Amino acid sequence: MIYYLFEYLDKLDVTGAGVWKYITFRTSMAVILSLLISLVFGKTLIKALQKLQVAETIRDLGLEGENSKKGTPTMGGLIIIGAILIPTLLFAKLSNVYIIIMIITTLWLGFIGFLDDYIKVFKKDKGGLAGKSKIIGQIGIGIIVGATLFFNKNVITRKHFTPEQAVNLNMDTSAMDKTIYNGALMYYQNEKSVKTNIPFLKNHEFDYAKILSFLGDDYQKYGWIVFIFMTIFIVTAVSNGANITDGIDGLAAGTSAIIGLTLGVLAYISGSILFASYLNIMYIPNLGELLVFAGAFVGACIGFLWYNSFPAQVFMGDTGSLTLGGIIAVFAIMIRKELLIPVLCGIFLVENLSVMIQVAYFKYTKKKYGEGKRIFLMSPIHHHYQKKGFHESKIVTRFWIIGILLAVLTIITLKLR
C-alpha cells in the first residue's frame, strides 16, 4: 500500500519517493518492520494468551526440563503471521501474482493451524483437528497454488537471446519480441511450461509433462496434472515436516529463518535477467518481488525467536509451524527450485524420516518378534538427542549450524553442475 503511495509521489517528482521503487530498499523496510511487530505485538499477545490460559498441553515424555514448560502459552504463530502479512501488505506490489499467492498461502495454512490449536486448547481435545481435515486443507491450497501457477497468464518463464545467438540458432527474429537491456538489443520468448530446475546437472531443466510422454504427441497438454500433484505433495510434506520439527525451543523458527533467507536470495537471482543469464538458470519475470515477502518472513522468524528461544515464553503451535512449512514449500515451487528442498530443508526431511523409520521399524519388529523395538531412543530425532543427555540449546544451535551449511550448499548448486 505504501509502495503505491510513493509511486504516485514519485510521479509528482517528490524528492526521495523514487527509492521505494527498489526491491532491496523495500525488503530492508520489511525486515525492520517485521522485527518491530514481532517484538511489540509479541509481548502484548503473550500477555493476552496468558490471561486466556491458552497453554500448551505437555505430554509426559520423560525429558529433562519438560515440567518447566507447562503453562507456556501457545498459538504464538499469530505473531509470525502478523509480522509477515503487515510488512508485505505495506511494502510489496499487491498486484504481483506471486505476492498474492503467498498472502493466500499464509492465511490459508494459518487458519488450519489455528483451528488445530483452538480445538486442543479450548475444546480440550489433545488430538486437535482431525488428520484428514488437515490433509484436505493442504490439498486445497496445493490445488489453488498449482492451478494458479499453470493457468495464470502472468506466470511465465522467459528466454533471452542476443542477435548473435538468434542467428546461430536460426531463429526468425521478425516474429520475436525485443527489448533493450543494459544498452544492448535482446530478443526474448515467453514460455508457459511446467519446467523446473534440477540441481547438480549441467542441462538442469526438467519438464514435469515428460512424465506423461507415454500418452503420445499431445502429452504437453496434460502437464498441469502432474504439476498440481507435485505441488500438493510438496506442500503437504514440507508443512508437516516443519510441524514435526517444532518440538524444542527455537528449532523450527531458527531453521525456517535460514531457509527463508536462502529462498529470498534464489528468488532475487531468478527474477534478475543479469544473474539468471550469468548462472544459466530459468529467468522468471516479476519474481524478484518475492524478496520483499522473504524479508518479512525472515524478520518474523527472528523476531519470534526473541520470545521462543530457550526458555520459551511462547510456543508457535500448529498456527505457526504449518504456516512456516507451507510458505517455504510454495515459495520454492514458485521460483522453480522445489527439487532443492531435500537439501535446503534437510532438517525437516531428517525429522520426518526419523518418525517414519521409527514407526515402521516398531511395527515390523512387533509383527515379527511380538515386541516392538526402536532405532532411536525417541522420535523425532531432536528428542533422541535430548534422551542422550544433550541440552535443548545445544541441540538447537547445532541444528542451526547444519541448516546454514545446507543453505550454503543450496546456493552452491547454482554453479556446481
C-alpha positions as CSV (number, residue, x, y, z in Angstrom):
1,M,0.0,0.0,0.0
2,I,2.8,2.4,0.9
3,Y,4.5,1.3,-2.3
4,Y,1.6,2.7,-4.4
5,L,1.6,6.0,-2.4
6,F,5.3,6.6,-3.1
7,E,4.9,5.5,-6.7
8,Y,2.3,8.3,-7.0
9,L,4.5,10.8,-5.2
10,D,7.5,9.8,-7.5
11,K,5.4,10.8,-10.5
12,L,4.9,14.2,-8.8
13,D,8.7,14.4,-8.5
14,V,8.7,14.4,-4.7
15,T,12.3,14.1,-3.5
16,G,13.2,10.7,-2.1
17,A,10.0,9.0,-3.3
18,G,11.8,7.1,-6.0
19,V,13.8,5.0,-3.6
20,W,10.6,2.9,-3.0
21,K,10.9,1.5,-6.5
22,Y,13.9,-0.5,-5.4
23,I,13.2,-4.0,-4.2
24,T,16.3,-4.1,-1.9
25,F,15.1,-1.0,-0.1
26,R,11.6,-2.3,0.4
27,T,12.9,-5.6,1.6
28,S,15.1,-3.9,4.2
29,M,12.0,-2.0,5.4
30,A,10.0,-5.2,5.5
31,V,12.7,-6.9,7.7
32,I,12.8,-4.0,10.1
33,L,9.0,-3.6,10.4
34,S,8.5,-7.4,10.9
35,L,11.1,-7.4,13.7
36,L,9.4,-4.5,15.4
37,I,5.9,-6.1,15.0
38,S,7.2,-9.4,16.4
39,L,8.8,-7.7,19.5
40,V,5.9,-5.2,20.2
41,F,2.9,-7.3,19.2
42,G,4.5,-10.4,20.5
43,K,4.7,-9.1,24.1
44,T,1.1,-7.9,24.0
45,L,-0.1,-11.2,22.6
46,I,1.8,-13.3,25.1
47,K,0.1,-11.4,27.9
48,A,-3.3,-11.9,26.3
49,L,-2.7,-15.6,25.9
50,Q,-1.6,-15.9,29.5
51,K,-4.8,-14.2,30.6
52,L,-6.9,-16.6,28.5
53,Q,-4.9,-19.5,29.8
54,V,-4.0,-20.6,26.3
55,A,-1.4,-23.1,27.4
56,E,0.3,-25.9,25.6
57,T,-0.6,-29.4,26.7
58,I,2.7,-31.1,27.6
59,R,2.8,-34.9,27.3
60,D,5.0,-36.7,29.8
61,L,7.9,-37.9,27.7
62,G,10.4,-38.2,30.5
63,L,12.5,-35.4,29.1
64,E,14.7,-33.1,31.1
65,G,13.1,-29.7,31.8
66,E,9.7,-30.9,30.4
67,N,7.8,-29.9,33.5
68,S,9.0,-26.3,33.4
69,K,7.2,-25.9,30.0
70,K,3.8,-26.5,31.5
71,G,1.6,-23.4,31.3
72,T,3.6,-21.8,28.5
73,P,1.2,-20.1,26.1
74,T,0.8,-21.5,22.6
75,M,-0.7,-20.0,19.3
76,G,2.3,-17.8,19.1
77,G,2.2,-18.4,15.4
78,L,-0.2,-15.4,15.3
79,I,2.8,-13.3,16.0
80,I,4.6,-14.7,12.9
81,I,1.6,-14.4,10.6
82,G,1.0,-10.8,11.6
83,A,4.7,-9.9,11.2
84,I,4.7,-11.4,7.7
85,L,1.5,-10.0,6.4
86,I,1.6,-6.4,7.6
87,P,5.0,-5.5,6.0
88,T,4.1,-7.4,2.9
89,L,0.8,-5.5,2.5
90,L,2.6,-2.2,3.1
91,F,5.8,-2.6,1.0
92,A,5.1,-5.2,-1.7
93,K,3.3,-4.8,-5.1
94,L,0.0,-6.3,-4.3
95,S,-0.8,-6.7,-8.0
96,N,2.0,-9.2,-8.3
97,V,0.6,-12.7,-8.7
98,Y,3.4,-14.3,-6.7
99,I,2.7,-12.0,-3.7
100,I,-1.0,-12.7,-3.9
101,I,-0.3,-16.5,-3.8
102,M,2.0,-16.1,-0.8
103,I,-0.6,-14.0,1.1
104,I,-3.3,-16.6,0.4
105,T,-1.0,-19.4,1.4
106,T,-0.1,-17.7,4.7
107,L,-3.8,-17.1,5.6
108,W,-5.0,-20.5,4.5
109,L,-2.5,-22.6,6.4
110,G,-2.5,-20.2,9.3
111,F,-6.3,-20.8,9.6
112,I,-5.8,-24.6,9.5
113,G,-3.2,-24.4,12.2
114,F,-5.3,-22.0,14.3
115,L,-8.2,-24.4,14.2
116,D,-6.0,-27.2,15.3
117,D,-4.6,-25.2,18.3
118,Y,-8.1,-23.9,19.1
119,I,-9.5,-27.4,19.4
120,K,-6.6,-28.5,21.5
121,V,-6.7,-25.6,23.9
122,F,-10.4,-24.5,24.1
123,K,-12.1,-27.8,23.3
124,K,-9.6,-29.7,25.5
125,D,-9.1,-32.3,22.7
126,K,-5.5,-33.3,22.6
127,G,-5.9,-34.7,19.1
128,G,-6.7,-31.3,17.7
129,L,-8.0,-31.0,14.2
130,A,-8.6,-34.4,12.6
131,G,-5.7,-35.6,10.4
132,K,-7.9,-36.0,7.4
133,S,-9.1,-32.4,7.8
134,K,-5.5,-31.1,7.8
135,I,-4.7,-33.1,4.7
136,I,-7.8,-31.9,2.9
137,G,-6.7,-28.3,3.8
138,Q,-3.2,-28.9,2.5
139,I,-4.5,-30.5,-0.7
140,G,-6.8,-27.5,-1.2
141,I,-4.0,-24.9,-1.1
142,G,-1.9,-27.2,-3.2
143,I,-4.6,-27.2,-5.9
144,I,-5.0,-23.4,-5.7
145,V,-1.3,-22.8,-6.0
146,G,-0.6,-25.3,-8.7
147,A,-3.6,-24.3,-10.8
148,T,-2.7,-20.6,-10.5
149,L,0.9,-21.1,-11.4
150,F,-0.1,-23.0,-14.5
151,F,-3.2,-21.2,-15.8
152,N,-2.5,-17.6,-14.8
153,K,-1.2,-15.6,-17.8
154,N,1.2,-13.6,-15.7
155,V,3.2,-16.7,-14.6
156,I,5.7,-17.3,-17.3
157,T,9.4,-18.0,-17.9
158,R,11.4,-16.0,-20.4
159,K,14.4,-16.8,-22.6
160,H,16.6,-14.0,-23.9
161,F,18.8,-14.1,-26.9
162,T,21.4,-11.7,-28.3
163,P,21.2,-11.1,-32.0
164,E,24.3,-13.3,-32.5
165,Q,22.6,-16.2,-30.5
166,A,19.4,-15.8,-32.5
167,V,21.4,-16.1,-35.8
168,N,23.3,-19.1,-34.6
169,L,20.1,-20.8,-33.6
170,N,18.5,-20.0,-37.0
171,M,15.7,-18.1,-35.3
172,D,13.1,-15.9,-37.1
173,T,13.7,-12.7,-35.2
174,S,11.0,-10.9,-37.1
175,A,8.4,-12.8,-35.1
176,M,10.1,-12.3,-31.8
177,D,9.7,-9.7,-29.1
178,K,12.7,-7.5,-28.3
179,T,13.9,-5.2,-25.6
180,I,16.9,-3.1,-24.7
181,Y,18.8,-4.4,-21.7
182,N,21.9,-2.5,-20.5
183,G,22.0,-0.6,-23.7
184,A,22.1,-3.8,-25.8
185,L,19.3,-5.3,-28.1
186,M,17.9,-8.5,-26.7
187,Y,15.2,-10.8,-28.3
188,Y,13.0,-12.8,-26.0
189,Q,10.4,-15.5,-25.9
190,N,7.9,-16.1,-23.2
191,E,7.2,-19.7,-22.3
192,K,4.3,-21.3,-20.5
193,S,5.5,-24.6,-19.1
194,V,5.8,-26.8,-16.0
195,K,9.6,-26.9,-16.2
196,T,11.7,-26.8,-13.0
197,N,15.4,-26.6,-12.2
198,I,17.3,-29.8,-11.4
199,P,20.3,-29.4,-9.1
200,F,23.8,-30.7,-9.9
201,L,23.1,-31.3,-13.7
202,K,24.5,-29.1,-16.5
203,N,21.3,-29.1,-18.6
204,H,19.3,-28.7,-15.5
205,E,15.7,-28.2,-16.5
206,F,13.1,-30.9,-16.1
207,D,9.7,-30.8,-17.7
208,Y,7.1,-32.5,-15.5
209,A,4.9,-33.1,-18.6
210,K,7.5,-35.6,-19.8
211,I,6.3,-38.0,-17.2
212,L,3.2,-38.3,-19.4
213,S,5.1,-38.7,-22.7
214,F,3.6,-42.2,-23.0
215,L,0.3,-40.5,-23.9
216,G,1.6,-39.5,-27.3
217,D,2.4,-36.3,-29.0
218,D,-0.2,-34.3,-27.0
219,Y,1.3,-35.1,-23.6
220,Q,2.2,-31.5,-23.0
221,K,-1.4,-30.6,-22.7
222,Y,-1.7,-32.7,-19.6
223,G,1.5,-31.5,-17.8
224,W,-0.6,-29.4,-15.4
225,I,-2.0,-32.6,-13.8
226,V,1.5,-33.7,-12.8
227,F,2.5,-30.2,-11.7
228,I,-0.6,-29.8,-9.4
229,F,0.0,-33.3,-8.0
230,M,3.7,-32.4,-7.2
231,T,2.6,-29.1,-5.7
232,I,0.1,-30.9,-3.4
233,F,2.8,-33.5,-2.4
234,I,5.5,-30.9,-1.6
235,V,3.2,-28.5,0.3
236,T,1.9,-31.4,2.5
237,A,5.3,-32.9,3.1
238,V,7.1,-29.7,4.0
239,S,4.3,-28.2,6.2
240,N,4.2,-31.5,8.1
241,G,8.0,-31.5,8.3
242,A,8.0,-28.1,9.9
243,N,5.3,-29.2,12.2
244,I,7.3,-32.1,13.5
245,T,10.4,-30.0,13.8
246,D,8.6,-27.7,16.2
247,G,9.4,-29.7,19.3
248,I,12.0,-27.8,21.2
249,D,12.5,-24.1,21.8
250,G,13.7,-22.1,18.8
251,L,14.3,-25.0,16.5
252,A,11.6,-24.5,13.9
253,A,11.7,-20.7,13.9
254,G,15.5,-20.5,13.6
255,T,15.7,-23.2,10.9
256,S,12.9,-21.5,8.9
257,A,14.7,-18.1,9.1
258,I,17.8,-19.7,7.5
259,I,15.6,-21.4,4.8
260,G,13.7,-18.2,4.1
261,L,16.8,-16.1,3.7
262,T,18.1,-18.7,1.1
263,L,14.9,-18.7,-0.8
264,G,14.9,-14.9,-0.9
265,V,18.3,-14.9,-2.5
266,L,17.2,-17.6,-5.0
267,A,14.1,-15.5,-5.9
268,Y,16.1,-12.4,-6.4
269,I,18.6,-14.2,-8.7
270,S,15.8,-16.0,-10.7
271,G,14.0,-12.7,-11.1
272,S,17.0,-10.8,-12.5
273,I,17.9,-11.1,-16.2
274,L,21.6,-10.4,-15.3
275,F,22.0,-13.1,-12.7
276,A,19.8,-15.6,-14.4
277,S,21.7,-15.3,-17.6
278,Y,25.1,-15.5,-15.9
279,L,24.2,-18.5,-13.9
280,N,22.3,-20.1,-16.8
281,I,19.1,-20.7,-14.8
282,M,15.5,-20.1,-15.5
283,Y,14.6,-16.4,-15.7
284,I,11.1,-15.7,-14.3
285,P,9.8,-12.1,-14.8
286,N,8.4,-10.2,-11.8
287,L,9.7,-12.9,-9.4
288,G,12.1,-10.6,-7.6
289,E,9.1,-9.0,-5.8
290,L,9.1,-12.1,-3.6
291,L,12.3,-10.8,-1.9
292,V,10.0,-8.3,0.0
293,F,7.9,-11.2,1.3
294,A,11.0,-13.2,2.1
295,G,12.4,-10.3,4.1
296,A,9.2,-10.1,6.1
297,F,9.3,-13.9,6.6
298,V,12.9,-13.9,7.9
299,G,12.2,-10.8,10.1
300,A,9.1,-12.5,11.6
301,C,11.0,-15.7,12.4
302,I,13.9,-13.9,14.0
303,G,11.6,-11.6,15.9
304,F,9.7,-14.6,17.2
305,L,12.9,-16.1,18.5
306,W,13.1,-13.2,21.0
307,Y,10.3,-14.9,22.9
308,N,10.7,-18.5,21.7
309,S,14.4,-19.1,22.4
310,F,15.2,-21.2,25.5
311,P,13.4,-21.0,27.8
312,A,10.4,-20.2,25.6
313,Q,7.9,-17.7,26.7
314,V,5.5,-18.8,24.0
315,F,5.2,-21.7,21.5
316,M,4.2,-21.1,17.9
317,G,1.8,-24.1,17.9
318,D,0.4,-25.5,14.6
319,T,-0.7,-21.9,13.8
320,G,2.9,-21.2,13.2
321,S,4.5,-24.4,12.2
322,L,2.1,-25.4,9.5
323,T,2.2,-21.9,8.1
324,L,6.0,-21.7,8.0
325,G,6.3,-25.1,6.3
326,G,3.6,-24.2,3.7
327,I,5.2,-20.9,2.9
328,I,8.6,-22.5,2.3
329,A,7.1,-25.2,0.1
330,V,5.0,-22.8,-2.1
331,F,7.9,-20.3,-2.3
332,A,10.2,-23.0,-3.5
333,I,7.7,-24.1,-6.1
334,M,7.1,-20.6,-7.5
335,I,10.8,-20.0,-8.0
336,R,11.2,-23.4,-9.6
337,K,13.6,-24.7,-7.0
338,E,11.4,-27.3,-5.3
339,L,13.8,-30.1,-6.2
340,L,16.3,-28.4,-3.9
341,I,14.0,-28.9,-0.9
342,P,15.6,-32.2,0.2
343,V,18.9,-30.2,0.5
344,L,17.7,-26.8,1.8
345,C,15.1,-28.3,4.1
346,G,17.3,-31.2,5.2
347,I,16.5,-30.6,8.9
348,F,12.7,-31.0,8.1
349,L,13.5,-34.1,6.0
350,V,15.5,-35.8,8.7
351,E,12.9,-35.0,11.3
352,N,10.2,-36.5,9.1
353,L,12.2,-39.6,8.2
354,S,13.2,-40.3,11.8
355,V,9.5,-40.6,12.7
356,M,8.7,-42.7,9.7
357,I,11.6,-45.0,10.3
358,Q,10.8,-45.3,14.0
359,V,7.1,-46.2,13.4
360,A,7.9,-48.6,10.5
361,Y,10.6,-50.5,12.4
362,F,8.5,-50.7,15.6
363,K,5.5,-52.2,13.6
364,Y,7.8,-54.6,11.7
365,T,9.6,-55.9,14.9
366,K,6.3,-56.2,16.7
367,K,4.8,-58.2,13.9
368,K,7.9,-60.4,13.6
369,Y,9.0,-60.8,17.2
370,G,5.9,-60.0,19.1
371,E,7.6,-57.0,20.7
372,G,8.2,-53.6,19.1
373,K,11.7,-52.3,19.0
374,R,13.0,-48.8,18.3
375,I,16.0,-47.5,16.4
376,F,16.0,-44.1,18.1
377,L,15.6,-43.5,21.8
378,M,12.7,-41.3,20.8
379,S,11.5,-39.6,17.7
380,P,11.5,-37.0,16.2
381,I,15.3,-37.1,16.2
382,H,15.7,-34.0,18.3
383,H,14.1,-35.9,21.2
384,H,16.6,-38.7,20.6
385,Y,19.4,-36.3,21.4
386,Q,17.5,-35.0,24.4
387,K,17.3,-38.6,25.7
388,K,21.1,-38.9,25.2
389,G,21.5,-36.0,27.6
390,F,22.1,-33.0,25.3
391,H,20.7,-29.7,26.4
392,E,18.0,-28.2,24.3
393,S,20.1,-25.1,23.5
394,K,23.0,-27.3,22.3
395,I,20.7,-29.3,20.0
396,V,19.1,-26.3,18.5
397,T,22.4,-24.5,17.9
398,R,23.9,-27.5,16.2
399,F,20.8,-28.0,14.1
400,W,21.0,-24.3,13.1
401,I,24.7,-24.8,12.1
402,I,23.7,-27.8,9.9
403,G,20.9,-25.7,8.4
404,I,23.4,-22.9,7.5
405,L,25.7,-25.5,5.8
406,L,22.7,-26.9,3.9
407,A,21.8,-23.3,2.8
408,V,25.3,-22.7,1.5
409,L,25.3,-26.0,-0.3
410,T,21.9,-25.0,-1.9
411,I,23.4,-21.7,-3.2
412,I,26.5,-23.5,-4.5
413,T,24.3,-25.8,-6.6
414,L,23.6,-22.9,-8.9
415,K,27.2,-23.2,-10.2
416,L,28.1,-26.8,-9.1
417,R,26.8,-28.8,-12.0
